[in-house]
Amino acid sequence: MSMIGALRGTIQAIKKNPIVFFVGDVGYAVSIPDTLAKTLQPEKKTLLFVHTHVRDDAIELFGFSSQEDLSLFELLLTVSGVGPKIALLVMNAGNDAIKHAVAIGDVDFFTAIPRLGKKNAQKIIIELKTKLGSIEDLNLRDDQSGETDEIIEALVSMGFVKKEVLAIIKKIPSSDVTVEQKLKSALKMLGR
């Protein structure tokens, strides 16, 4: 269980990592992915989902813009040989890219990340493949991933189980072009 799960506050200036994240009058040192640092605006209210890393000699905070990114970061930490600083470097590649690299077993993707050798890259792929779900679940994303996400979200909100929805999405006829047509086909296949 994390000591600090989330922080809502502002950043004075983004000059280095860790950033100083102010919540009220308290400034927390929070390490964030460089890709996130480029999108944050100083003085603007921001919500960060936080992992609290406790060591014998320090307590460190690692912040992310979504619960999904935080979960992936924490999954990376379960891989032996991958500490929070390396996991943070991996997170710079982006959630979808990491999941895709794991799904297709792309060792080169991970070895291109500074301080991550071939052995640890292989460990990440092997250990995360089972934790992230089947390859089919991970390979759903295509050029129309926004539409796919929209359909998945709509069906799950109607009470369908996500795993069942993911299986049906792959069976939608290619002749269906609009989101509405795809949703109708999915509903028909799900029996509604």
ROTI-59889 format. One record per atom (N, C-alpha, C, O, CB): residue in three letters; x, y, z. Coordinates in steps of 0.1 Angstrom, whole numbers, padded with zeros to 4 digits, always signed. Glycine has a CB too. Layout:
residues N
ALAXYZ...
end
This chain:
residues 192
MET+0008-0012+0000MET+0000+0000+0000MET+0009+0012+0000MET+0018+0014+0008MET-0010+0000+0012SER+0006+0022-0009SER+0014+0034-0010SER+0010+0044+0001SER-0001+0045+0005SER+0012+0040-0024MET+0021+0051+0006MET+0018+0061+0016MET+0011+0073+0010MET+0002+0078+0017MET+0032+0065+0023ILE+0015+0077-0002ILE+0008+0088-0008ILE+0004+0083-0022ILE+0012+0079-0030ILE+0018+0100-0010GLY-0009+0082-0024GLY-0015+0077-0037GLY-0017+0087-0048GLY-0016+0083-0059GLY-0028+0071-0034ALA-0019+0099-0044ALA-0021+0110-0054ALA-0019+0123-0048ALA-0021+0125-0036ALA-0036+0109-0061LEU-0015+0133-0056LEU-0013+0147-0052LEU-0020+0156-0062LEU-0019+0154-0074LEU+0002+0150-0050ARG-0027+0166-0057ARG-0033+0176-0066ARG-0027+0190-0061ARG-0028+0194-0050ARG-0049+0177-0065GLY-0020+0196-0071GLY-0013+0208-0068GLY-0008+0215-0080GLY-0013+0213-0091GLY-0003+0206-0058THR+0003+0223-0078THR+0009+0231-0089THR+0024+0229-0089THR+0030+0226-0079THR+0005+0245-0088ILE+0030+0231-0100ILE+0044+0231-0102ILE+0049+0246-0104ILE+0043+0253-0112ILE+0049+0222-0114GLN+0059+0250-0096GLN+0064+0263-0098GLN+0071+0265-0111GLN+0068+0275-0119GLN+0073+0267-0086ALA+0080+0256-0114ALA+0088+0257-0127ALA+0093+0243-0129ALA+0097+0235-0120ALA+0099+0267-0126ILE+0093+0239-0142ILE+0098+0226-0146ILE+0112+0228-0152ILE+0114+0230-0164ILE+0089+0219-0156LYS+0122+0227-0144LYS+0136+0229-0149LYS+0144+0216-0147LYS+0153+0213-0155LYS+0143+0240-0141LYS+0141+0208-0137LYS+0148+0196-0135LYS+0139+0185-0129LYS+0128+0188-0125LYS+0160+0198-0126ASN+0144+0173-0129ASN+0136+0162-0124ASN+0144+0156-0112ASN+0156+0153-0114ASN+0134+0151-0135PRO+0139+0155-0100PRO+0125+0156-0097PRO+0120+0171-0097PRO+0127+0180-0094PRO+0122+0150-0084ILE+0107+0172-0100ILE+0101+0185-0099ILE+0097+0188-0085ILE+0095+0179-0077ILE+0089+0186-0109VAL+0094+0201-0082VAL+0089+0204-0069VAL+0074+0207-0071VAL+0070+0216-0078VAL+0096+0217-0062PHE+0065+0198-0065PHE+0051+0198-0067PHE+0044+0204-0054PHE+0045+0197-0044PHE+0046+0184-0071PHE+0038+0215-0055PHE+0032+0222-0043PHE+0018+0218-0041PHE+0009+0219-0050PHE+0033+0237-0044VAL+0015+0212-0029VAL+0002+0210-0024VAL+0000+0218-0012VAL+0005+0215-0001VAL+0000+0194-0021GLY-0008+0229-0014GLY-0009+0239-0003GLY+0005+0246-0001GLY+0010+0251-0011GLY-0013+0232+0010ASP+0010+0246+0011ASP+0023+0252+0013ASP+0034+0242+0014ASP+0045+0246+0017ASP+0022+0260+0026VAL+0032+0230+0010VAL+0042+0219+0011VAL+0046+0216-0003VAL+0038+0213-0012VAL+0037+0207+0018GLY+0060+0216-0005GLY+0065+0212-0018GLY+0071+0198-0018GLY+0081+0196-0010GLY+0076+0222-0023TYR+0065+0189-0026TYR+0070+0175-0026TYR+0080+0174-0038TYR+0077+0179-0049TYR+0059+0165-0027ALA+0091+0167-0036ALA+0100+0164-0047ALA+0094+0151-0054ALA+0094+0141-0048ALA+0115+0162-0043VAL+0090+0153-0066VAL+0084+0141-0073VAL+0091+0139-0087VAL+0092+0148-0095VAL+0068+0144-0076SER+0096+0127-0089SER+0102+0123-0102SER+0091+0119-0111SER+0082+0112-0108SER+0112+0112-0100ILE+0091+0125-0123ILE+0081+0122-0133ILE+0088+0118-0147ILE+0099+0122-0149ILE+0071+0134-0135PRO+0081+0111-0155PRO+0087+0109-0169PRO+0089+0122-0176PRO+0082+0131-0175PRO+0077+0100-0177ASP+0100+0123-0183ASP+0104+0135-0191ASP+0093+0138-0201ASP+0090+0150-0203ASP+0117+0133-0199THR+0086+0128-0206THR+0075+0131-0216THR+0063+0138-0209THR+0057+0146-0215THR+0070+0118-0222LEU+0061+0135-0196LEU+0051+0142-0189LEU+0055+0156-0185LEU+0047+0165-0186LEU+0047+0134-0176ALA+0068+0158-0182ALA+0073+0171-0178ALA+0071+0181-0190ALA+0068+0193-0187ALA+0088+0170-0175LYS+0072+0176-0202LYS+0070+0185-0214LYS+0056+0190-0215LYS+0053+0200-0222LYS+0075+0178-0226THR+0046+0182-0210THR+0032+0186-0211THR+0026+0194-0200THR+0016+0200-0201THR+0024+0173-0213LEU+0033+0194-0188LEU+0028+0201-0177LEU+0030+0216-0178LEU+0041+0220-0183LEU+0034+0195-0164GLN+0021+0223-0172GLN+0022+0238-0172GLN+0024+0243-0158GLN+0016+0240-0149GLN+0010+0245-0179PRO+0034+0251-0156PRO+0036+0257-0143PRO+0024+0265-0138PRO+0018+0271-0146PRO+0049+0265-0142GLU+0022+0265-0125GLU+0011+0272-0119GLU-0003+0267-0122GLU-0013+0272-0116GLU+0012+0287-0123LYS-0005+0257-0131LYS-0018+0251-0134LYS-0020+0239-0125LYS-0012+0231-0123LYS-0019+0247-0149LYS-0033+0239-0119LYS-0037+0228-0110LYS-0035+0214-0118LYS-0040+0213-0129LYS-0051+0229-0105THR-0028+0205-0112THR-0025+0192-0118THR-0028+0181-0108THR-0025+0182-0096THR-0011+0192-0124LEU-0032+0169-0113LEU-0034+0158-0105LEU-0023+0148-0109LEU-0022+0144-0121LEU-0048+0151-0106LEU-0015+0143-0099LEU-0005+0133-0102LEU-0008+0120-0094LEU-0011+0121-0082LEU+0009+0138-0099PHE-0008+0109-0100PHE-0010+0096-0093PHE+0004+0092-0089PHE+0014+0092-0097PHE-0017+0085-0102VAL+0006+0088-0076VAL+0019+0087-0071VAL+0023+0073-0065VAL+0014+0067-0059VAL+0021+0097-0059HIS+0035+0069-0068HIS+0041+0057-0062HIS+0051+0062-0052HIS+0060+0070-0055HIS+0048+0048-0073THR+0050+0057-0039THR+0059+0061-0029THR+0069+0049-0028THR+0065+0038-0024THR+0052+0063-0015HIS+0082+0052-0030HIS+0092+0042-0030HIS+0100+0044-0017HIS+0107+0055-0015HIS+0101+0043-0043VAL+0100+0034-0008VAL+0107+0035+0004VAL+0119+0027+0004VAL+0119+0015+0002VAL+0097+0031+0016ARG+0131+0033+0007ARG+0143+0026+0009ARG+0148+0029+0023ARG+0142+0036+0030ARG+0154+0031-0002ASP+0159+0022+0027ASP+0165+0024+0040ASP+0169+0038+0042ASP+0168+0044+0053ASP+0177+0015+0042ASP+0175+0045+0032ASP+0180+0058+0033ASP+0172+0069+0027ASP+0176+0081+0027ASP+0194+0058+0027ALA+0160+0066+0021ALA+0153+0076+0014ALA+0138+0072+0011ALA+0135+0060+0010ALA+0159+0080+0001ILE+0130+0082+0010ILE+0116+0080+0005ILE+0115+0089-0007ILE+0117+0101-0007ILE+0105+0084+0016GLU+0111+0082-0018GLU+0110+0089-0031GLU+0096+0088-0037GLU+0090+0078-0035GLU+0121+0083-0041LEU+0092+0099-0043LEU+0079+0099-0049LEU+0080+0099-0065LEU+0089+0107-0070LEU+0070+0111-0045PHE+0072+0091-0071PHE+0072+0091-0086PHE+0058+0093-0091PHE+0048+0086-0087PHE+0077+0077-0091GLY+0056+0103-0099GLY+0043+0108-0103GLY+0039+0105-0118GLY+0048+0106-0126GLY+0041+0122-0100PHE+0027+0103-0120PHE+0022+0100-0134PHE+0008+0107-0136PHE+0001+0110-0126PHE+0020+0084-0136SER+0005+0109-0149SER-0007+0116-0152SER-0020+0107-0152SER-0031+0113-0151SER-0006+0123-0165SER-0018+0094-0152SER-0030+0085-0151SER-0027+0073-0142SER-0016+0070-0140SER-0033+0081-0166GLN-0038+0067-0138GLN-0037+0055-0130GLN-0031+0044-0138GLN-0024+0035-0133GLN-0051+0051-0124GLU-0034+0044-0151GLU-0029+0033-0160GLU-0013+0034-0161GLU-0007+0024-0160GLU-0035+0035-0174ASP-0008+0046-0162ASP+0007+0048-0162ASP+0013+0043-0149ASP+0023+0037-0148ASP+0010+0062-0165LEU+0006+0047-0138LEU+0011+0043-0125LEU+0011+0028-0123LEU+0021+0023-0118LEU+0003+0050-0113SER+0001+0022-0128SER+0000+0007-0127SER+0011+0000-0135SER+0017-0009-0130SER-0014+0002-0131LEU+0014+0005-0147LEU+0024+0000-0155LEU+0038+0002-0149LEU+0046-0007-0149LEU+0024+0006-0169PHE+0040+0014-0143PHE+0053+0016-0136PHE+0055+0006-0125PHE+0065+0001-0123PHE+0053+0031-0130GLU+0044+0004-0117GLU+0045-0005-0106GLU+0047-0019-0110GLU+0053-0027-0103GLU+0032-0004-0097LEU+0041-0023-0122LEU+0044-0036-0128LEU+0058-0038-0131LEU+0064-0048-0129LEU+0035-0039-0140LEU+0064-0027-0137LEU+0078-0027-0141LEU+0087-0030-0128LEU+0097-0036-0129LEU+0082-0014-0148LEU+0083-0024-0117LEU+0091-0026-0105LEU+0091-0040-0100LEU+0099-0044-0092LEU+0085-0016-0094THR+0081-0048-0104THR+0080-0062-0100THR+0091-0071-0107THR+0093-0082-0103THR+0066-0068-0102VAL+0097-0065-0117VAL+0107-0073-0125VAL+0120-0072-0117VAL+0125-0061-0115VAL+0108-0067-0140SER+0126-0083-0114SER+0139-0083-0106SER+0149-0076-0115SER+0151-0078-0127SER+0143-0097-0102GLY+0157-0067-0108GLY+0167-0059-0115GLY+0163-0046-0121GLY+0171-0038-0126GLY+0173-0068-0127VAL+0150-0043-0120VAL+0144-0030-0125VAL+0140-0022-0113VAL+0130-0025-0106VAL+0132-0032-0135GLY+0148-0011-0110GLY+0144-0002-0099GLY+0136+0009-0104GLY+0133+0010-0116GLY+0157+0003-0092PRO+0132+0018-0096PRO+0123+0030-0100PRO+0129+0039-0110PRO+0122+0044-0118PRO+0119+0037-0088LYS+0142+0041-0109LYS+0149+0051-0119LYS+0149+0045-0133LYS+0146+0052-0143LYS+0163+0054-0114ILE+0151+0032-0134ILE+0151+0025-0147ILE+0136+0024-0152ILE+0134+0027-0164ILE+0157+0011-0147ALA+0127+0021-0143ALA+0113+0020-0147ALA+0108+0033-0152ALA+0100+0034-0161ALA+0105+0015-0135LEU+0113+0044-0146LEU+0109+0058-0150LEU+0114+0061-0164LEU+0107+0067-0172LEU+0114+0068-0140LEU+0126+0056-0167LEU+0132+0058-0181LEU+0124+0050-0191LEU+0121+0055-0202LEU+0147+0053-0181VAL+0119+0038-0187VAL+0111+0030-0196VAL+0098+0037-0198VAL+0093+0037-0210VAL+0108+0016-0190MET+0092+0043-0188MET+0079+0050-0189MET+0079+0062-0199MET+0069+0066-0204MET+0074+0055-0176ASN+0091+0067-0202ASN+0093+0078-0212ASN+0088+0073-0226ASN+0085+0082-0234ASN+0107+0083-0212ALA+0089+0060-0228ALA+0085+0055-0241ALA+0070+0055-0243ALA+0065+0055-0255ALA+0090+0041-0243GLY+0062+0056-0233GLY+0048+0057-0234GLY+0041+0044-0231GLY+0047+0033-0235GLY+0044+0062-0248ASN+0030+0044-0225ASN+0023+0032-0221ASN+0020+0022-0232ASN+0023+0010-0232ASN+0010+0036-0214ASP+0014+0028-0243ASP+0010+0019-0255ASP+0022+0013-0261ASP+0022+0001-0265ASP+0002+0027-0265ALA+0033+0021-0263ALA+0045+0016-0269ALA+0051+0004-0261ALA+0056-0005-0266ALA+0055+0027-0271ILE+0051+0006-0248ILE+0057-0004-0239ILE+0049-0017-0240ILE+0055-0028-0241ILE+0057+0001-0224LYS+0036-0016-0239LYS+0027-0028-0240LYS+0029-0035-0253LYS+0029-0047-0254LYS+0012-0024-0238HIS+0030-0027-0264HIS+0032-0033-0277HIS+0045-0040-0278HIS+0046-0051-0283HIS+0031-0022-0288ALA+0056-0034-0273ALA+0069-0040-0273ALA+0069-0053-0265ALA+0075-0063-0269ALA+0079-0031-0267VAL+0062-0054-0254VAL+0061-0066-0246VAL+0053-0076-0254VAL+0057-0088-0254VAL+0054-0063-0232ALA+0042-0072-0260ALA+0034-0082-0267ALA+0041-0089-0279ALA+0039-0100-0281ALA+0022-0074-0273ILE+0050-0081-0286ILE+0057-0087-0297ILE+0071-0092-0294ILE+0078-0097-0303ILE+0057-0077-0309GLY+0075-0090-0281GLY+0088-0095-0277GLY+0099-0087-0283GLY+0109-0093-0286GLY+0089-0109-0280ASP+0098-0074-0283ASP+0108-0065-0290ASP+0119-0061-0280ASP+0118-0051-0273ASP+0101-0052-0295VAL+0129-0069-0279VAL+0140-0067-0270VAL+0148-0054-0274VAL+0152-0047-0265VAL+0150-0079-0271ASP+0149-0051-0287ASP+0156-0039-0291ASP+0149-0026-0286ASP+0156-0016-0283ASP+0157-0038-0306PHE+0136-0026-0285PHE+0129-0015-0280PHE+0134-0011-0266PHE+0136+0000-0263PHE+0113-0018-0279PHE+0135-0022-0257PHE+0139-0020-0244PHE+0154-0017-0242PHE+0158-0009-0234PHE+0136-0031-0235THR+0163-0023-0251THR+0177-0021-0250THR+0181-0007-0255THR+0192-0002-0252THR+0185-0031-0257ALA+0172+0000-0262ALA+0174+0013-0267ALA+0173+0023-0255ALA+0176+0035-0256ALA+0165+0017-0278ILE+0167+0019-0244ILE+0165+0028-0232ILE+0178+0028-0224ILE+0183+0017-0221ILE+0153+0022-0223PRO+0183+0040-0221PRO+0195+0041-0213PRO+0195+0033-0201PRO+0185+0032-0194PRO+0198+0056-0210ARG+0206+0027-0197ARG+0208+0019-0185ARG+0200+0006-0184ARG+0199+0000-0174ARG+0205+0027-0173LEU+0195+0002-0196LEU+0187-0011-0196LEU+0194-0021-0205LEU+0194-0019-0218LEU+0172-0008-0200GLY+0200-0031-0200GLY+0207-0041-0208GLY+0198-0052-0214GLY+0186-0052-0211GLY+0218-0048-0200LYS+0204-0060-0222LYS+0196-0071-0229LYS+0190-0080-0219LYS+0178-0085-0221LYS+0205-0078-0238LYS+0197-0084-0208LYS+0192-0094-0198LYS+0179-0088-0192LYS+0169-0095-0191LYS+0202-0097-0188ASN+0180-0076-0187ASN+0168-0070-0181ASN+0157-0067-0191ASN+0145-0068-0187ASN+0172-0057-0174ALA+0160-0064-0203ALA+0150-0062-0214ALA+0142-0075-0216ALA+0130-0075-0217ALA+0156-0058-0227GLN+0149-0086-0216GLN+0143-0099-0218GLN+0134-0103-0205GLN+0123-0108-0207GLN+0153-0110-0220LYS+0139-0099-0194LYS+0132-0102-0181LYS+0118-0094-0181LYS+0108-0099-0177LYS+0140-0098-0169ILE+0119-0081-0186ILE+0107-0073-0186ILE+0097-0080-0195ILE+0085-0081-0192ILE+0110-0059-0191ILE+0101-0084-0207ILE+0092-0090-0217ILE+0086-0103-0211ILE+0074-0105-0211ILE+0099-0093-0230ILE+0094-0112-0206ILE+0089-0125-0201ILE+0080-0123-0189ILE+0069-0129-0188ILE+0101-0133-0196GLU+0084-0114-0179GLU+0076-0113-0167GLU+0063-0104-0169GLU+0053-0107-0163GLU+0084-0106-0156LEU+0064-0095-0178LEU+0052-0086-0180LEU+0042-0092-0190LEU+0030-0089-0190LEU+0056-0073-0185LYS+0046-0101-0199LYS+0037-0107-0209LYS+0025-0113-0202LYS+0014-0111-0207LYS+0044-0117-0217THR+0027-0121-0192THR+0016-0127-0185THR+0008-0117-0176THR-0004-0119-0175THR+0021-0139-0176LYS+0015-0108-0171LYS+0008-0098-0162LYS-0001-0088-0170LYS-0011-0083-0164LYS+0018-0090-0154LEU+0003-0085-0182LEU-0004-0075-0190LEU-0016-0081-0198LEU-0024-0074-0204LEU+0005-0069-0200GLY-0018-0094-0197GLY-0028-0101-0204GLY-0023-0107-0217GLY-0011-0107-0220GLY-0039-0091-0208SER-0032-0114-0224SER-0028-0121-0236SER-0024-0111-0247SER-0028-0100-0247SER-0040-0130-0241ILE-0016-0117-0256ILE-0012-0109-0268ILE-0023-0103-0276ILE-0023-0092-0281ILE-0003-0117-0277GLU-0034-0111-0277GLU-0046-0106-0284GLU-0051-0093-0278GLU-0055-0084-0285GLU-0057-0117-0284ASP-0052-0093-0265ASP-0057-0081-0258ASP-0048-0069-0261ASP-0053-0058-0263ASP-0058-0083-0243LEU-0035-0071-0261LEU-0025-0060-0264LEU-0025-0055-0278LEU-0022-0044-0281LEU-0012-0064-0259ASN-0028-0064-0287ASN-0027-0061-0301ASN-0040-0055-0307ASN-0041-0054-0319ASN-0023-0073-0309LEU-0049-0051-0299LEU-0061-0045-0304LEU-0059-0032-0310LEU-0067-0028-0319LEU-0071-0044-0292ARG-0050-0024-0306ARG-0048-0011-0311ARG-0043-0011-0325ARG-0034-0018-0329ARG-0038-0003-0302ASP-0050-0002-0333ASP-0046+0000-0347ASP-0047+0015-0350ASP-0047+0023-0340ASP-0055-0008-0357ASP-0048+0019-0362ASP-0048+0033-0366ASP-0061+0039-0360ASP-0062+0051-0359ASP-0048+0035-0381GLN-0071+0031-0357GLN-0084+0036-0353GLN-0086+0033-0338GLN-0097+0031-0333GLN-0096+0031-0361SER-0075+0033-0330SER-0076+0029-0316SER-0085+0038-0308SER-0091+0034-0298SER-0062+0030-0310GLY-0087+0051-0312GLY-0096+0060-0305GLY-0110+0054-0307GLY-0118+0054-0297GLY-0095+0074-0311GLU-0114+0050-0319GLU-0127+0044-0321GLU-0128+0031-0314GLU-0139+0029-0307GLU-0129+0042-0336THR-0118+0023-0314THR-0119+0010-0307THR-0121+0013-0292THR-0129+0006-0285THR-0106+0002-0309ASP-0113+0022-0286ASP-0115+0026-0272ASP-0129+0030-0269ASP-0135+0027-0259ASP-0105+0037-0268GLU-0135+0038-0278GLU-0148+0044-0277GLU-0158+0032-0276GLU-0168+0032-0268GLU-0152+0053-0288ILE-0157+0023-0285ILE-0166+0011-0285ILE-0165+0003-0273ILE-0175-0001-0267ILE-0163+0003-0298ILE-0152+0000-0269ILE-0150-0008-0257ILE-0156-0001-0245ILE-0163-0007-0237ILE-0135-0010-0254GLU-0154+0012-0243GLU-0159+0020-0232GLU-0174+0019-0232GLU-0180+0017-0221GLU-0154+0034-0233ALA-0181+0021-0244ALA-0195+0021-0245ALA-0201+0007-0241ALA-0211+0006-0233ALA-0200+0024-0259LEU-0195-0004-0245LEU-0200-0017-0242LEU-0198-0021-0228LEU-0206-0027-0221LEU-0193-0027-0251VAL-0186-0017-0222VAL-0184-0019-0208VAL-0194-0012-0199VAL-0198-0017-0189VAL-0169-0016-0204SER-0197+0001-0203SER-0206+0009-0196SER-0221+0003-0196SER-0229+0006-0188SER-0206+0023-0201MET-0223-0005-0207MET-0236-0012-0208MET-0237-0025-0199MET-0247-0031-0199MET-0239-0016-0222GLY-0226-0028-0193GLY-0225-0039-0184GLY-0218-0052-0189GLY-0218-0062-0183GLY-0239-0043-0180PHE-0212-0051-0201PHE-0205-0062-0207PHE-0192-0064-0200PHE-0186-0054-0196PHE-0204-0061-0222VAL-0187-0076-0199VAL-0174-0079-0193VAL-0163-0075-0204VAL-0164-0078-0215VAL-0172-0094-0189LYS-0152-0068-0199LYS-0142-0062-0208LYS-0136-0073-0216LYS-0133-0072-0228LYS-0132-0055-0200LYS-0133-0085-0210LYS-0126-0096-0217LYS-0135-0101-0229LYS-0130-0103-0240LYS-0123-0108-0208GLU-0148-0102-0226GLU-0157-0106-0237GLU-0158-0096-0248GLU-0158-0099-0260GLU-0172-0108-0230VAL-0158-0083-0244VAL-0159-0072-0254VAL-0146-0072-0263VAL-0147-0070-0275VAL-0160-0058-0247LEU-0134-0074-0257LEU-0122-0074-0264LEU-0122-0085-0275LEU-0117-0084-0286LEU-0110-0076-0255ALA-0128-0097-0271ALA-0129-0108-0281ALA-0138-0105-0292ALA-0135-0109-0304ALA-0133-0121-0273ILE-0149-0098-0289ILE-0159-0095-0300ILE-0154-0084-0309ILE-0156-0085-0321ILE-0172-0090-0293ILE-0146-0075-0304ILE-0141-0063-0312ILE-0134-0069-0324ILE-0135-0063-0335ILE-0132-0054-0304LYS-0126-0079-0322LYS-0118-0085-0333LYS-0126-0091-0344LYS-0122-0093-0355LYS-0108-0095-0327LYS-0139-0095-0340LYS-0148-0101-0350LYS-0157-0092-0358LYS-0164-0096-0366LYS-0156-0112-0343ILE-0156-0079-0355ILE-0164-0069-0362ILE-0161-0069-0377ILE-0149-0068-0380ILE-0163-0055-0356PRO-0171-0070-0385PRO-0168-0071-0400PRO-0161-0058-0405PRO-0163-0047-0400PRO-0181-0072-0408SER-0151-0060-0414SER-0143-0049-0419SER-0152-0039-0427SER-0148-0028-0430SER-0132-0054-0427SER-0164-0044-0431SER-0173-0036-0439SER-0179-0025-0431SER-0185-0015-0436SER-0184-0044-0446ASP-0179-0027-0417ASP-0184-0016-0408ASP-0174-0005-0407ASP-0163-0007-0403ASP-0187-0022-0394VAL-0178+0007-0411VAL-0169+0018-0411VAL-0171+0028-0400VAL-0162+0033-0394VAL-0170+0025-0425THR-0183+0031-0397THR-0186+0041-0387THR-0186+0034-0373THR-0188+0022-0372THR-0199+0048-0389VAL-0184+0043-0363VAL-0185+0038-0349VAL-0198+0031-0346VAL-0199+0021-0339VAL-0182+0049-0339GLU-0209+0038-0351GLU-0223+0033-0349GLU-0224+0019-0355GLU-0230+0010-0348GLU-0233+0042-0355GLN-0220+0017-0367GLN-0221+0004-0374GLN-0213-0007-0366GLN-0218-0018-0364GLN-0215+0004-0388LYS-0201-0003-0361LYS-0193-0013-0353LYS-0200-0016-0340LYS-0199-0028-0336LYS-0179-0007-0351LEU-0205-0006-0334LEU-0212-0008-0321LEU-0224-0017-0323LEU-0227-0026-0315LEU-0217+0005-0315LYS-0232-0015-0334LYS-0244-0023-0337LYS-0240-0038-0339LYS-0246-0047-0334LYS-0251-0018-0349SER-0229-0040-0347SER-0224-0053-0349SER-0220-0060-0336SER-0223-0072-0334SER-0212-0053-0359ALA-0212-0053-0328ALA-0208-0058-0315ALA-0219-0062-0306ALA-0219-0073-0300ALA-0199-0048-0308LEU-0229-0054-0306LEU-0241-0057-0298LEU-0249-0069-0303LEU-0253-0077-0295LEU-0251-0045-0298LYS-0249-0070-0316LYS-0256-0082-0322LYS-0248-0095-0318LYS-0254-0105-0315LYS-0256-0080-0338MET-0235-0094-0319MET-0227-0106-0315MET-0228-0109-0301MET-0226-0121-0297MET-0213-0104-0320LEU-0229-0099-0292LEU-0230-0101-0278LEU-0244-0105-0274LEU-0247-0108-0262LEU-0226-0088-0270GLY-0253-0105-0283GLY-0267-0110-0281GLY-0277-0100-0276GLY-0286-0103-0269GLY-0266-0121-0271ARG-0274-0087-0279ARG-0284-0077-0275ARG-0289-0069-0287ARG-0297-0060-0286ARG-0278-0067-0264
end
